[in-house]
Amino acid sequence: MRRLVAETHVHARQLILPMFVREGLAEPRPIASMPGVQQHTVDSLRRAAVEAAEAGIGGVMLFGVPQVRDAVGSAADDPEGILNVATRAVAEEVGDALVVQTDLCLDEFTDHGHCGVLDQRGAVDNDATLERYRAMAIAQAEAGSALLGLSGMMDGQVAAVRETLDAAGHTDTAILAYAAKYASAFYGPFREAVDSQLTGDRRSYQQDPANRREGRYEARLDLAEGADVLMVKPAMSYLDVLADVAAESPVPVWAYQVSGEAAMIEAAAANGWIDRQRAIEESVISIRRAGADAVLSYFAVEIAGWLR
């Protein structure tokens, strides 16, 4: 009876798995603060992508970790850079079975760890960063990414990337705009996952956790610039923002169950304080209930198995 009258459902096709690939690894490397998650080699990434496709999830979001970083993130748009090499490999392997997506941001590739190029004062130069995003967009689209995840939170990034893609003939490459992305403490384990070089914080370009209306405002801006999908990140602490954006948006709205959210569940479950499977299922159904059309979750493949 409960199943029959349930108002909200989770399907495997609504789940997206974030994955990390690191240059120079001989074998996959576990991420200590994210139990069950690892930095992949290109070969192990291929195998994991096949597993994800067989599980029936909707897509994978790829993050690259280069061996060499510099001030402008040169490896980000290098066709032989780790993320673009991995994207080609995964697109060839499973591009017909799920949506291959790539993170379009400089933070993994810069030696200072910020999401953009810095000016002489050490502040992020918004417009100079947009030029780097344009180059990354072309590189990722040519590598086979079907959807670019613009996570850097620069003003005008959606318009800049859309214009560049269209001019280059990549009119079918979709844009996922991280519209409401907050300066959150819950990103902590992710910094280990991408070996972040960041010192300080990103509060000058990510949103204040105190602000709800600002999330809706940022979403409207990205819609006006041509976003195909909107993102709210993190998920669980921002379900009100997610509901607001979903209620207004004419395009799909996704949410990212970030590293800290997953790590808290794993830590509490490891201590026997909560039922792990029930907590994971409840966390994802709550994100769907708030209005997310799809959820990025490190538990995606595991959840798909439970649903089967």
C-alpha positions in Angstrom: 0.0 0.0 0.0 2.8 2.4 0.8 4.5 1.7 -2.5 1.2 2.2 -4.3 0.5 5.6 -2.8 4.0 6.9 -2.8 4.2 10.4 -4.2 7.9 10.4 -5.1 10.0 7.8 -6.8 13.7 7.2 -7.7 14.6 5.5 -10.9 18.1 4.5 -11.9 17.9 6.7 -15.0 17.6 9.7 -12.7 21.0 9.1 -11.1 24.4 10.4 -12.2 27.7 9.1 -10.9 30.6 11.5 -10.3 34.0 9.9 -11.2 37.6 10.9 -10.8 40.5 10.1 -13.1 44.1 10.9 -12.1 47.0 11.2 -14.4 50.1 9.1 -13.7 48.4 6.4 -11.6 49.4 2.7 -12.1 46.3 1.5 -10.3 43.2 3.0 -8.8 43.8 5.0 -5.6 41.1 5.0 -2.8 40.1 8.4 -1.4 40.3 8.1 2.4 37.6 10.7 3.2 35.2 9.2 0.7 34.8 5.4 1.4 34.1 3.4 -1.7 35.2 6.2 -4.0 38.6 6.2 -5.8 40.8 8.1 -8.2 40.8 6.0 -11.4 43.3 5.2 -14.1 41.9 5.6 -17.6 41.5 1.8 -17.8 39.8 1.4 -14.5 37.6 4.4 -15.4 36.5 2.6 -18.5 35.6 -0.5 -16.5 33.7 1.5 -13.9 31.8 3.4 -16.7 30.7 0.0 -18.2 29.5 -1.0 -14.7 27.5 2.2 -14.5 26.0 1.7 -17.9 25.0 -1.9 -17.0 23.4 -0.6 -13.8 21.1 1.6 -15.9 22.0 4.9 -14.4 21.5 8.1 -16.5 25.1 9.4 -16.7 28.5 9.9 -15.4 30.2 13.2 -14.5 34.0 13.1 -15.0 36.6 15.1 -13.1 40.3 15.1 -14.1 43.4 15.4 -11.8 46.5 16.3 -13.8 50.1 15.7 -12.8 51.2 19.2 -13.7 49.4 22.4 -12.8 50.0 26.0 -13.6 48.5 29.4 -13.0 46.0 29.2 -15.9 45.2 25.5 -15.9 46.8 24.7 -19.2 46.1 21.0 -19.0 42.4 21.7 -18.9 42.0 22.4 -22.7 45.0 20.3 -23.8 43.5 17.5 -26.1 46.0 15.2 -24.4 45.2 16.4 -20.9 43.9 13.7 -18.6 40.2 14.8 -18.5 40.0 15.0 -22.3 41.8 11.7 -22.8 39.5 10.1 -20.3 36.4 11.6 -21.9 37.3 10.2 -25.2 37.8 6.7 -23.7 34.5 6.8 -21.8 32.5 8.2 -24.7 33.8 5.4 -26.9 33.0 2.8 -24.4 29.5 3.8 -23.1 28.5 7.0 -25.0 25.5 5.2 -26.5 24.3 3.9 -23.1 24.5 6.9 -20.8 25.2 10.6 -20.9 28.9 11.3 -20.6 29.4 14.6 -18.8 32.5 16.6 -17.9 33.2 19.2 -15.2 34.2 22.5 -16.8 36.1 24.3 -14.2 39.8 25.3 -13.6 40.1 24.4 -9.9 41.5 20.9 -10.6 44.1 22.3 -13.0 45.5 25.4 -11.4 48.4 25.6 -9.0 46.4 28.0 -6.8 43.3 25.9 -6.7 40.8 28.6 -7.7 38.1 28.1 -10.3 39.5 30.9 -12.5 42.5 32.9 -13.5 43.9 35.3 -10.9 44.7 38.9 -11.5 47.8 40.8 -10.1 46.0 41.3 -6.8 45.4 37.6 -6.4 41.6 37.9 -7.0 39.8 35.9 -9.6 39.6 37.7 -12.9 36.1 36.9 -14.2 36.5 37.9 -17.8 39.9 36.3 -18.3 38.5 33.1 -16.8 35.7 33.1 -19.4 38.3 32.9 -22.1 39.7 29.8 -20.5 36.2 28.3 -20.2 35.7 28.9 -23.9 38.8 26.9 -24.7 37.8 24.1 -22.3 34.4 23.9 -23.8 35.7 23.2 -27.3 38.2 20.7 -26.0 35.6 18.8 -24.0 33.0 18.8 -26.7 35.6 17.5 -29.2 36.6 14.8 -26.8 33.0 13.5 -26.8 31.3 15.1 -23.8 27.6 15.4 -24.3 27.0 17.8 -21.4 29.4 20.4 -19.9 29.0 21.0 -16.2 29.9 24.7 -15.7 30.7 24.7 -12.0 33.0 27.7 -11.7 30.3 30.3 -10.9 31.8 33.0 -13.1 29.4 35.7 -14.2 28.4 35.2 -17.9 29.9 31.7 -18.1 26.8 30.1 -19.7 26.5 32.7 -22.4 30.2 32.6 -23.2 30.3 28.8 -23.5 27.0 28.6 -25.5 28.3 31.2 -28.0 31.6 29.4 -28.4 30.0 26.0 -28.8 27.5 27.2 -31.4 30.2 29.0 -33.4 32.2 25.8 -33.5 29.3 23.7 -34.6 28.7 22.0 -31.3 25.1 23.0 -31.2 24.0 19.6 -29.7 26.4 19.8 -26.7 24.3 20.6 -23.7 25.1 23.0 -20.8 24.6 22.2 -17.2 24.7 25.5 -15.3 25.7 25.3 -11.6 23.2 28.1 -11.0 22.9 27.9 -7.2 26.3 26.7 -5.9 27.0 27.7 -2.3 30.3 28.2 -0.5 29.8 25.1 1.6 31.8 23.2 4.2 30.4 20.0 2.8 32.9 20.1 -0.1 35.8 19.1 2.2 36.4 15.5 1.0 36.2 16.6 -2.6 39.3 18.6 -2.1 41.2 15.4 -1.4 39.5 13.7 -4.4 41.0 16.3 -6.8 44.2 17.0 -4.8 43.1 20.6 -4.5 45.9 23.2 -4.2 43.5 25.8 -2.7 44.4 28.1 0.1 41.7 30.4 1.4 38.2 30.0 0.2 35.9 30.7 -2.8 33.4 32.9 -1.1 34.0 35.8 -3.5 32.3 33.8 -6.3 30.2 31.1 -4.6 27.0 32.0 -2.8 26.4 32.8 0.8 24.7 29.9 2.6 22.4 32.5 4.3 20.9 33.6 1.0 17.8 31.8 -0.4 16.5 34.4 -2.9 19.9 34.7 -4.5 19.7 31.1 -5.6 16.5 31.8 -7.6 18.1 35.0 -9.0 21.2 33.2 -10.2 19.1 30.5 -11.8 17.1 33.1 -13.8 20.4 34.6 -15.1 21.6 31.2 -16.3 18.3 30.5 -18.0 18.5 33.8 -19.8 22.0 32.9 -21.0 20.8 29.6 -22.5 21.3 26.9 -19.9 19.9 23.5 -20.7 19.9 22.2 -17.2 20.2 24.0 -13.8 22.1 22.7 -10.8 21.7 23.3 -7.1 24.7 22.3 -5.0 25.0 21.0 -2.3 21.7 19.2 -2.0 20.5 18.2 1.5 21.3 21.6 3.2 19.7 23.5 0.3 16.4 21.7 -0.3 14.5 24.9 0.1 16.6 26.5 -2.7 16.2 23.4 -4.8 12.4 23.5 -4.4 12.4 27.2 -5.3 14.4 26.7 -8.4 12.4 23.6 -9.5 9.1 25.5 -9.0 10.2 28.2 -11.5 12.4 26.5 -14.0 11.2 25.5 -17.5 14.3 23.3 -17.9 15.4 20.3 -15.8 16.8 20.9 -12.4 19.5 18.7 -10.9 21.1 18.5 -7.5 24.5 17.3 -6.3 24.7 15.1 -3.2 28.2 16.3 -2.5 31.2 14.5 -0.9 30.6 15.7 2.6 27.0 14.5 2.6 28.1 11.1 1.5 31.0 11.0 3.9 28.7 11.8 6.9 26.4 8.9 6.0 29.4 6.6 5.6 31.0 7.6 8.9 27.7 7.3 10.9 27.0 4.0 9.3 30.5 2.7 10.1 29.9 3.5 13.7 26.6 1.7 13.8 24.7 4.9 14.4 22.4 4.7 11.4 21.1 2.1 8.9 23.3 2.8 5.9 21.0 1.7 3.1 17.9 3.4 4.6 19.9 6.6 5.1 21.1 6.6 1.6 17.7 5.9 0.1 16.0 8.5 2.4 18.6 11.2 1.5 18.1 10.7 -2.3 14.3 10.5 -2.1 14.3 13.8 -0.2 16.3 15.4 -3.0 13.9 14.1 -5.5 10.9 15.2 -3.3 12.2 18.7 -3.2 12.1 18.8 -7.0 15.3 17.5 -8.5 14.8 15.8 -11.8 18.1 14.0 -11.5 20.6 13.5 -8.6 24.4 13.4 -8.8 25.4 10.9 -6.1 28.5 8.8 -5.3 25.9 6.1 -4.4 24.3 6.0 -7.8 25.4 2.6 -9.0 24.7 1.0 -5.6 21.2 2.6 -5.5 20.5 1.3 -9.0 21.4 -2.2 -7.8 19.0 -1.9 -4.9 16.2 -0.7 -7.2 16.7 -3.8 -9.4 
